[in-house]
Amino acid sequence: MTIHNLYLPRLIDDKDLDTLKGQYIDDEWIHHIIDYDCNIYEEGTDILICAFRKRRLKKSHIAWEHFKDLSVAARGRGAAAGPIDPSSKYWKKRTLHKTNGFKTGYLKPDGTPSKMSVNNQVSSTPIGYFEKQKNLGINKPCRLTYHTTQSLSKYEAGIPYIQEIDKWYQKLHPTHYKNQLARADLQPNYKIADTAFSTVTMNRNFRTGLHKDAGDWGGYAMLSVLEYGKYNGGLFTIPAFGIGIDLRKNDVLCGKVSEYHSNTEIWTTPEQDTYNASIPRAFKKDTTVGTLGLDQDYARISFVSYLREKLIHCD
């Protein structure tokens, strides 16, 4: 089986990409569509940008059975949630206040402005562990995330899928994996089973805006996808290198998420819409709330597996 090695030049630097933070990135940024086994390195430095393998995962059915319902609506995903659209179903129900790019305030029913800025509501949830946080005046300790504890038996039953991804991490980036595992082992109570991961963020039908992942140790994460029904797009892009990776079910990707990245639009043809409407409903459609992406019959659930950097400071 041929593994291609690509050495690509950096096409645009972070200073220019900073101006696009939180925006959607379209197909015109993609010079290399990746749908085959390959390792991609930065030309001149030989730093691994991503390593991609097609149809390698064998336990996606375990993830679908136990994890598919764990992603819920959130309004705190920052730039990843994409630009605020005042005409969208969710925001039309609210009076916006001081909207700026990917964040906005809003007026409460009594006409006073909210104290915090929020982002688009998207289906995105971390499972596993999280560090200390102060949220709405409450000091939260290092802990299993709320949605993990609420679905603990499902979370534990789905761990073999995370362990399989962990084994691919070791194969695709062995040196970095060794260092990350050593870091995770310093706080063994906050790692997922025997893996180098503490946390997995699950996103359903969520087209991400341009962003860098915050809070990850080492700058790399492992990505995978579950699918239901038919759709097109959703390519994982790293625009600095003109890369668009067609990550689909059973594929596995090790990506340098400290680089700016995003997803292209997810779309369907009329024929795909007809097919998706004909198959059993996997999820209740969100037709009134307006959570982005949840008004569709198909499902694309992405998994981002990583180690939370600040867990090292837990008691």
Secondary structure, DSSP 8 states (H G I E B T S, - for coil): ---EEEEE---S-HHHHGGGTTS---GGG-SEEE-SSEEEEETTT--EEEEEESS--S-HHHHHHHHTT---EES--GGGG----TTSHHHHTS-EEEEETTEEEEB-TTS-B-SS-B---EEEEEEEEE--EEETTEEE-SEE-HHHHHTHHHHHHHHHHHHHHHHHHHHHSHHHHHHHHHHHHTSGGGSSTTSS-SEEEEEES----SB--SSBSTTEEEEEEEEES--EE--EEEGGGTEEE---TT-EEEEETTS-BEE--EE--HHHHHHHHHS--SS---SSS--BTTTSSSEEEEEEEE-BGGGGG--
